[in-house]
Amino acid sequence: MSKKKIGELEVRIIDDDETDDELDASDEIIEAALGDDLETSQETAEKFRKYLLSKVTFPIKVTGTEDFSWEEEFLFGDGDKKEYKALKKENPSYTDTFDLLGLSEPDDLDDITAIIRRESDKKDFEIGLSWLTPVNKKSASFELLEAYSVWYANN
């Protein structure tokens, strides 16, 4: 990895080798969790959930990987800003920070259900684990949850 200054911005340049290393780490975790059965299903998601439960320590500070589906009309459509602000009080937002408290059975989309608590008001929610990422990118939990998201997105 190298850094380059462009105007006022400092940009991180990722070498091809670094990207390959990250993928290799994810591949190793996926193989350890699932073996050869990579197909996304209730069974494989449950197998991955059990693997994660044996490897991570809760709580884990997480945030959204991108806007949650309910937010799209407000961020990219005609949604009213006041309504969005009000709805953010009752719904989890990708801009919030949460404590990941545990993992429950996979949902109808074969995504592991994450049990989270918003830091700001201590409200509890359930959301697909693939929508979340650890705040600390250097933690062991980051690699494990990143590998899960890679598997979920690609299979």
C-alpha positions as CSV (number, residue, x, y, z in Angstrom):
1,M,0.0,0.0,0.0
2,S,1.2,3.5,-0.7
3,K,-0.3,7.0,-0.2
4,K,-0.4,9.8,-2.7
5,K,-1.4,13.4,-2.2
6,I,-3.9,14.8,-4.8
7,G,-4.5,18.4,-4.0
8,E,-5.8,18.5,-0.4
9,L,-6.6,14.8,-0.4
10,E,-4.4,12.0,0.7
11,V,-5.3,8.9,-1.3
12,R,-4.5,5.3,-0.3
13,I,-3.3,3.2,-3.3
14,I,-3.9,-0.5,-3.0
15,D,-1.4,-2.8,-4.6
16,D,-2.7,-5.8,-6.5
17,D,-0.8,-8.0,-4.0
18,E,-2.7,-6.4,-1.1
19,T,-6.1,-7.1,-2.7
20,D,-5.1,-10.7,-3.4
21,D,-4.0,-11.1,0.3
22,E,-7.3,-9.8,1.5
23,L,-9.2,-12.2,-0.8
24,D,-7.0,-15.1,0.3
25,A,-7.7,-14.4,4.0
26,S,-11.5,-14.3,3.2
27,D,-11.2,-17.5,1.1
28,E,-9.4,-19.3,4.0
29,I,-12.1,-18.2,6.5
30,I,-14.9,-19.3,4.2
31,E,-13.3,-22.7,3.6
32,A,-12.8,-23.1,7.4
33,A,-16.4,-22.3,8.0
34,L,-18.0,-24.2,5.1
35,G,-15.6,-26.6,3.5
36,D,-16.6,-27.2,-0.1
37,D,-20.3,-26.3,0.2
38,L,-20.3,-22.6,-0.8
39,E,-23.9,-22.4,-2.0
40,T,-26.0,-19.8,-0.1
41,S,-28.8,-21.6,1.8
42,Q,-30.3,-21.7,5.2
43,E,-28.0,-24.7,6.0
44,T,-24.8,-23.0,5.0
45,A,-25.7,-19.7,6.6
46,E,-26.4,-21.6,9.8
47,K,-23.1,-23.4,9.5
48,F,-21.3,-20.0,9.0
49,R,-23.2,-18.6,12.0
50,K,-22.0,-21.4,14.2
51,Y,-18.4,-20.9,13.0
52,L,-18.6,-17.1,13.7
53,L,-20.0,-17.8,17.2
54,S,-17.0,-20.0,17.9
55,K,-14.6,-17.3,16.8
56,V,-15.9,-13.8,17.8
57,T,-16.3,-12.1,21.2
58,F,-19.4,-9.9,21.7
59,P,-20.1,-7.0,21.7
60,I,-18.5,-5.8,18.5
61,K,-18.8,-2.1,17.4
62,V,-20.3,-2.1,13.9
63,T,-21.8,0.3,11.4
64,G,-23.6,0.0,8.1
65,T,-21.6,-1.1,5.0
66,E,-24.0,1.1,2.9
67,D,-27.4,2.7,3.2
68,F,-30.0,0.3,4.5
69,S,-32.8,-0.5,2.0
70,W,-35.5,1.6,3.8
71,E,-33.2,4.7,3.4
72,E,-32.9,4.5,-0.4
73,E,-35.9,6.6,-1.2
74,F,-34.7,9.4,1.1
75,L,-31.1,9.4,-0.1
76,F,-31.6,8.7,-3.8
77,G,-35.3,9.5,-4.4
78,D,-38.0,12.0,-3.6
79,G,-38.1,11.2,0.2
80,D,-38.9,14.1,2.5
81,K,-35.9,15.1,4.7
82,K,-38.0,15.7,7.8
83,E,-39.7,12.3,7.4
84,Y,-36.3,10.7,7.0
85,K,-35.0,12.4,10.2
86,A,-38.1,11.2,12.1
87,L,-37.8,7.6,10.7
88,K,-34.1,7.4,11.7
89,K,-35.2,7.6,15.3
90,E,-37.2,4.4,15.0
91,N,-35.1,2.5,12.4
92,P,-31.5,1.6,12.2
93,S,-29.5,3.8,9.8
94,Y,-26.2,3.0,8.1
95,T,-24.8,6.1,9.7
96,D,-25.4,4.8,13.2
97,T,-22.9,2.9,15.3
98,F,-24.1,-0.2,17.0
99,D,-23.0,-2.9,19.4
100,L,-23.3,-6.3,17.7
101,L,-24.7,-8.4,20.6
102,G,-25.2,-11.7,18.9
103,L,-26.2,-13.7,15.9
104,S,-29.5,-15.4,15.4
105,E,-30.8,-17.8,12.8
106,P,-30.7,-16.9,9.1
107,D,-33.6,-14.8,7.7
108,D,-35.7,-15.6,4.6
109,L,-32.8,-14.3,2.4
110,D,-30.4,-16.7,4.0
111,D,-28.5,-13.9,5.7
112,I,-27.5,-14.4,9.3
113,T,-29.6,-12.2,11.6
114,A,-27.5,-9.7,13.6
115,I,-28.9,-8.6,17.0
116,I,-27.7,-5.0,17.4
117,R,-28.1,-2.1,19.9
118,R,-27.7,1.5,18.7
119,E,-25.1,3.3,20.8
120,S,-26.9,6.7,20.8
121,D,-30.2,5.6,22.3
122,K,-29.7,1.9,23.2
123,K,-32.5,0.7,20.9
124,D,-32.3,-2.9,19.8
125,F,-32.8,-4.0,16.2
126,E,-32.3,-7.1,14.1
127,I,-30.8,-6.8,10.6
128,G,-28.9,-9.0,8.1
129,L,-25.3,-9.4,9.1
130,S,-24.2,-8.7,5.5
131,W,-25.3,-5.1,6.0
132,L,-22.8,-4.5,8.8
133,T,-19.0,-4.0,9.2
134,P,-16.9,-3.7,12.3
135,V,-15.7,-0.1,13.1
136,N,-12.2,-1.4,13.9
137,K,-10.8,-2.5,10.6
138,K,-7.7,-4.1,12.3
139,S,-9.7,-6.4,14.6
140,A,-9.9,-10.2,14.0
141,S,-13.7,-9.7,14.0
142,F,-13.3,-7.5,10.9
143,E,-11.7,-10.3,8.9
144,L,-14.3,-12.8,10.0
145,L,-17.3,-10.6,9.3
146,E,-15.7,-9.4,6.0
147,A,-15.3,-13.0,4.9
148,Y,-18.9,-13.7,5.7
149,S,-20.0,-10.7,3.6
150,V,-17.8,-11.8,0.7
151,W,-19.3,-15.2,0.8
152,Y,-22.9,-13.9,1.1
153,A,-22.5,-11.4,-1.7
154,N,-20.8,-13.8,-4.1
155,N,-22.8,-17.0,-3.6
